[in-house]
Amino acid sequence: MYYRGNAEETIVCTFTAEGTAVFKGKFFKGIFLPLAIGLICALISAVLLYQYVQDLQVKQLADSRVQIEPAKPKIPVVVSTQGLHPGMPLNLDDLRVRELDETSLPSDIVHPHEAELLVGRTVRADLTQAIRSGKPLQWLHLQPLAAASFASTLPPGSVPLSFSISSLQQHAGLLKPGDTIDLYANMQGNAELILERAVVMATGHITQASQEQSSGVVNTGQSLRPEAYQQITVAVPLADYFKIHQISENQMLLPILRDAKDPVRVEGLAGFSSVEIITPGSHTAVPNFSQYGGY
């Protein structure tokens, strides 16, 4: 709307300029500034979200790699509950069972079923330092047991008798200390039982005590290699020793492996002298069986 006069037109123009300035100020404060702030916040949020997604992917990748790796096997072993000093005797309070990584354990660890064997044993006096608490116990940490004398292992009233034995009579090496045998000799052509239920005390140099050590019953951290033997030692009653010794001087004794729980008693077996071998075109002859242990 126009008004007459220059003054009026000037007023209108002035009003129009002020209105434009007010409009611009309201536009900047009401629309542009919040929009700019929102864009900045959105940009920051996008950057943070991108960084979070990247970190999450890295973590998931690491977790997947950990899951793919096979878990290391663990086995229960006997460990110490406190520091064990050289020369210290052991009791059950010093021992406990703990599962540890099998690949990092030594070969002579003590298994839980062997824990009772440690009670009363002594830590080696020559160790340079104490065994730390929680460390797996090893047989080499222990003072070696004093070897029992061979005589102390004999049954009461018995003495040892050693005699030669052939490879066949060893039953392919299956005859071991602690086994029970019957001893036969050639008496007037028959196999006569001269000693019943004799206990084998040793095969060669291997005794029952040393055999138990090598099998782990009383493990000392040392192993014994099986050896060939040509003699065995049995426990015989003192009253029969000289008679059986004299027989063994004249002929080879024949040991027969028996089950100690078998109640059957066998004696008076037929010997080789009652066996005839018939060869076509020749007369009946009795061969010489002296090579079979005096028969």
Contacts in CASP RR format, 6 or more apart in sequence:
PFRMAT RR
TARGET T0000
AUTHOR 0000-0000-0000
METHOD contacts of the structure
MODEL  1
MYYRGNAEETIVCTFTAEGTAVFKGKFFKGIFLPLAIGLICALISAVLLY
QYVQDLQVKQLADSRVQIEPAKPKIPVVVSTQGLHPGMPLNLDDLRVREL
DETSLPSDIVHPHEAELLVGRTVRADLTQAIRSGKPLQWLHLQPLAAASF
ASTLPPGSVPLSFSISSLQQHAGLLKPGDTIDLYANMQGNAELILERAVV
MATGHITQASQEQSSGVVNTGQSLRPEAYQQITVAVPLADYFKIHQISEN
QMLLPILRDAKDPVRVEGLAGFSSVEIITPGSHTAVPNFSQYGGY
1 12 0 8 1.000
2 8 0 8 1.000
2 9 0 8 1.000
2 12 0 8 1.000
3 9 0 8 1.000
3 11 0 8 1.000
3 12 0 8 1.000
72 101 0 8 1.000
72 102 0 8 1.000
72 103 0 8 1.000
73 101 0 8 1.000
73 102 0 8 1.000
73 103 0 8 1.000
74 99 0 8 1.000
74 100 0 8 1.000
74 101 0 8 1.000
74 102 0 8 1.000
75 99 0 8 1.000
75 100 0 8 1.000
75 102 0 8 1.000
75 105 0 8 1.000
76 97 0 8 1.000
76 98 0 8 1.000
76 99 0 8 1.000
76 111 0 8 1.000
76 112 0 8 1.000
77 97 0 8 1.000
77 98 0 8 1.000
77 99 0 8 1.000
77 100 0 8 1.000
77 105 0 8 1.000
77 109 0 8 1.000
77 110 0 8 1.000
77 111 0 8 1.000
77 112 0 8 1.000
77 136 0 8 1.000
77 137 0 8 1.000
78 95 0 8 1.000
78 96 0 8 1.000
78 97 0 8 1.000
78 109 0 8 1.000
78 110 0 8 1.000
78 111 0 8 1.000
78 112 0 8 1.000
78 114 0 8 1.000
78 115 0 8 1.000
78 118 0 8 1.000
78 136 0 8 1.000
78 137 0 8 1.000
79 95 0 8 1.000
79 96 0 8 1.000
79 97 0 8 1.000
79 98 0 8 1.000
79 100 0 8 1.000
79 134 0 8 1.000
79 135 0 8 1.000
79 136 0 8 1.000
79 137 0 8 1.000
80 94 0 8 1.000
80 95 0 8 1.000
80 96 0 8 1.000
80 131 0 8 1.000
80 132 0 8 1.000
80 133 0 8 1.000
80 134 0 8 1.000
80 135 0 8 1.000
80 137 0 8 1.000
81 93 0 8 1.000
81 94 0 8 1.000
81 95 0 8 1.000
81 96 0 8 1.000
81 133 0 8 1.000
81 134 0 8 1.000
82 94 0 8 1.000
82 133 0 8 1.000
83 130 0 8 1.000
83 131 0 8 1.000
83 132 0 8 1.000
83 133 0 8 1.000
84 90 0 8 1.000
84 94 0 8 1.000
84 123 0 8 1.000
84 130 0 8 1.000
84 131 0 8 1.000
84 141 0 8 1.000
85 123 0 8 1.000
85 130 0 8 1.000
86 123 0 8 1.000
86 124 0 8 1.000
86 125 0 8 1.000
86 126 0 8 1.000
86 127 0 8 1.000
86 130 0 8 1.000
87 122 0 8 1.000
87 123 0 8 1.000
87 124 0 8 1.000
87 125 0 8 1.000
87 143 0 8 1.000
88 122 0 8 1.000
88 123 0 8 1.000
89 120 0 8 1.000
89 121 0 8 1.000
89 122 0 8 1.000
89 123 0 8 1.000
90 118 0 8 1.000
90 119 0 8 1.000
90 120 0 8 1.000
90 121 0 8 1.000
90 122 0 8 1.000
90 123 0 8 1.000
90 142 0 8 1.000
91 119 0 8 1.000
91 120 0 8 1.000
92 115 0 8 1.000
92 119 0 8 1.000
95 115 0 8 1.000
95 118 0 8 1.000
95 137 0 8 1.000
97 112 0 8 1.000
97 115 0 8 1.000
98 134 0 8 1.000
98 136 0 8 1.000
100 136 0 8 1.000
105 136 0 8 1.000
106 136 0 8 1.000
106 138 0 8 1.000
108 138 0 8 1.000
108 139 0 8 1.000
108 140 0 8 1.000
108 219 0 8 1.000
108 221 0 8 1.000
109 136 0 8 1.000
109 137 0 8 1.000
109 138 0 8 1.000
110 117 0 8 1.000
110 118 0 8 1.000
110 136 0 8 1.000
110 137 0 8 1.000
110 138 0 8 1.000
110 139 0 8 1.000
114 219 0 8 1.000
117 218 0 8 1.000
117 219 0 8 1.000
118 137 0 8 1.000
118 142 0 8 1.000
121 142 0 8 1.000
121 143 0 8 1.000
121 145 0 8 1.000
122 142 0 8 1.000
122 143 0 8 1.000
123 131 0 8 1.000
123 141 0 8 1.000
123 142 0 8 1.000
123 143 0 8 1.000
124 140 0 8 1.000
124 141 0 8 1.000
124 142 0 8 1.000
124 143 0 8 1.000
125 143 0 8 1.000
127 141 0 8 1.000
131 137 0 8 1.000
131 141 0 8 1.000
139 219 0 8 1.000
139 220 0 8 1.000
139 221 0 8 1.000
140 221 0 8 1.000
142 220 0 8 1.000
144 220 0 8 1.000
145 218 0 8 1.000
145 220 0 8 1.000
147 209 0 8 1.000
148 209 0 8 1.000
150 160 0 8 1.000
150 201 0 8 1.000
150 202 0 8 1.000
150 207 0 8 1.000
153 201 0 8 1.000
153 207 0 8 1.000
153 208 0 8 1.000
153 209 0 8 1.000
154 160 0 8 1.000
154 201 0 8 1.000
154 235 0 8 1.000
155 199 0 8 1.000
155 235 0 8 1.000
157 237 0 8 1.000
157 238 0 8 1.000
158 235 0 8 1.000
158 236 0 8 1.000
158 237 0 8 1.000
158 238 0 8 1.000
159 235 0 8 1.000
159 236 0 8 1.000
159 238 0 8 1.000
159 241 0 8 1.000
160 201 0 8 1.000
160 202 0 8 1.000
160 233 0 8 1.000
160 234 0 8 1.000
160 235 0 8 1.000
160 236 0 8 1.000
161 233 0 8 1.000
161 234 0 8 1.000
161 235 0 8 1.000
161 236 0 8 1.000
161 241 0 8 1.000
161 244 0 8 1.000
161 245 0 8 1.000
161 248 0 8 1.000
162 202 0 8 1.000
162 231 0 8 1.000
162 232 0 8 1.000
162 233 0 8 1.000
163 231 0 8 1.000
163 232 0 8 1.000
163 248 0 8 1.000
163 252 0 8 1.000
163 253 0 8 1.000
164 230 0 8 1.000
164 231 0 8 1.000
164 252 0 8 1.000
165 175 0 8 1.000
165 229 0 8 1.000
165 230 0 8 1.000
165 231 0 8 1.000
165 232 0 8 1.000
165 255 0 8 1.000
166 252 0 8 1.000
166 293 0 8 1.000
169 175 0 8 1.000
169 254 0 8 1.000
169 255 0 8 1.000
170 203 0 8 1.000
170 229 0 8 1.000
171 257 0 8 1.000
173 203 0 8 1.000
174 257 0 8 1.000
175 181 0 8 1.000
175 200 0 8 1.000
175 203 0 8 1.000
175 232 0 8 1.000
175 255 0 8 1.000
175 257 0 8 1.000
176 200 0 8 1.000
176 203 0 8 1.000
176 211 0 8 1.000
177 200 0 8 1.000
177 201 0 8 1.000
177 202 0 8 1.000
177 203 0 8 1.000
177 206 0 8 1.000
177 207 0 8 1.000
177 208 0 8 1.000
177 211 0 8 1.000
178 199 0 8 1.000
178 200 0 8 1.000
178 201 0 8 1.000
178 208 0 8 1.000
179 199 0 8 1.000
179 200 0 8 1.000
179 257 0 8 1.000
180 197 0 8 1.000
180 198 0 8 1.000
180 199 0 8 1.000
180 200 0 8 1.000
180 257 0 8 1.000
180 258 0 8 1.000
180 259 0 8 1.000
180 260 0 8 1.000
181 198 0 8 1.000
181 200 0 8 1.000
181 234 0 8 1.000
181 255 0 8 1.000
181 256 0 8 1.000
181 257 0 8 1.000
181 258 0 8 1.000
182 193 0 8 1.000
182 195 0 8 1.000
182 196 0 8 1.000
182 197 0 8 1.000
182 198 0 8 1.000
182 255 0 8 1.000
182 256 0 8 1.000
182 258 0 8 1.000
182 266 0 8 1.000
183 193 0 8 1.000
183 194 0 8 1.000
183 195 0 8 1.000
183 196 0 8 1.000
183 198 0 8 1.000
183 234 0 8 1.000
183 244 0 8 1.000
183 253 0 8 1.000
183 254 0 8 1.000
183 255 0 8 1.000
183 256 0 8 1.000
184 191 0 8 1.000
184 192 0 8 1.000
184 193 0 8 1.000
184 194 0 8 1.000
184 253 0 8 1.000
184 254 0 8 1.000
184 255 0 8 1.000
184 256 0 8 1.000
184 269 0 8 1.000
185 191 0 8 1.000
185 192 0 8 1.000
185 194 0 8 1.000
185 247 0 8 1.000
185 251 0 8 1.000
185 253 0 8 1.000
185 254 0 8 1.000
186 192 0 8 1.000
186 251 0 8 1.000
186 271 0 8 1.000
186 293 0 8 1.000
186 294 0 8 1.000
186 295 0 8 1.000
189 271 0 8 1.000
189 272 0 8 1.000
189 273 0 8 1.000
189 274 0 8 1.000
189 295 0 8 1.000
190 268 0 8 1.000
190 269 0 8 1.000
190 270 0 8 1.000
190 271 0 8 1.000
190 273 0 8 1.000
190 274 0 8 1.000
191 254 0 8 1.000
191 268 0 8 1.000
191 269 0 8 1.000
191 270 0 8 1.000
191 271 0 8 1.000
191 295 0 8 1.000
192 267 0 8 1.000
192 268 0 8 1.000
192 269 0 8 1.000
193 265 0 8 1.000
193 266 0 8 1.000
193 267 0 8 1.000
193 268 0 8 1.000
193 269 0 8 1.000
194 240 0 8 1.000
194 243 0 8 1.000
194 244 0 8 1.000
194 247 0 8 1.000
194 253 0 8 1.000
195 234 0 8 1.000
195 236 0 8 1.000
195 240 0 8 1.000
195 244 0 8 1.000
196 265 0 8 1.000
197 258 0 8 1.000
197 260 0 8 1.000
198 234 0 8 1.000
198 235 0 8 1.000
198 236 0 8 1.000
198 255 0 8 1.000
199 234 0 8 1.000
199 235 0 8 1.000
200 232 0 8 1.000
200 233 0 8 1.000
200 234 0 8 1.000
201 207 0 8 1.000
201 208 0 8 1.000
201 233 0 8 1.000
201 234 0 8 1.000
201 235 0 8 1.000
202 208 0 8 1.000
202 232 0 8 1.000
202 233 0 8 1.000
203 229 0 8 1.000
203 232 0 8 1.000
203 233 0 8 1.000
204 227 0 8 1.000
204 229 0 8 1.000
204 230 0 8 1.000
204 231 0 8 1.000
204 232 0 8 1.000
204 233 0 8 1.000
205 227 0 8 1.000
205 229 0 8 1.000
206 224 0 8 1.000
206 226 0 8 1.000
206 227 0 8 1.000
206 229 0 8 1.000
209 218 0 8 1.000
210 224 0 8 1.000
211 224 0 8 1.000
212 218 0 8 1.000
213 219 0 8 1.000
213 220 0 8 1.000
213 222 0 8 1.000
213 224 0 8 1.000
214 223 0 8 1.000
214 224 0 8 1.000
232 255 0 8 1.000
234 255 0 8 1.000
236 244 0 8 1.000
244 253 0 8 1.000
247 253 0 8 1.000
251 293 0 8 1.000
251 294 0 8 1.000
252 293 0 8 1.000
252 294 0 8 1.000
253 293 0 8 1.000
254 293 0 8 1.000
271 295 0 8 1.000
272 287 0 8 1.000
272 289 0 8 1.000
272 292 0 8 1.000
272 295 0 8 1.000
273 286 0 8 1.000
273 295 0 8 1.000
275 286 0 8 1.000
276 284 0 8 1.000
276 285 0 8 1.000
276 286 0 8 1.000
277 284 0 8 1.000
277 285 0 8 1.000
277 286 0 8 1.000
277 287 0 8 1.000
278 284 0 8 1.000
279 285 0 8 1.000
289 295 0 8 1.000
END
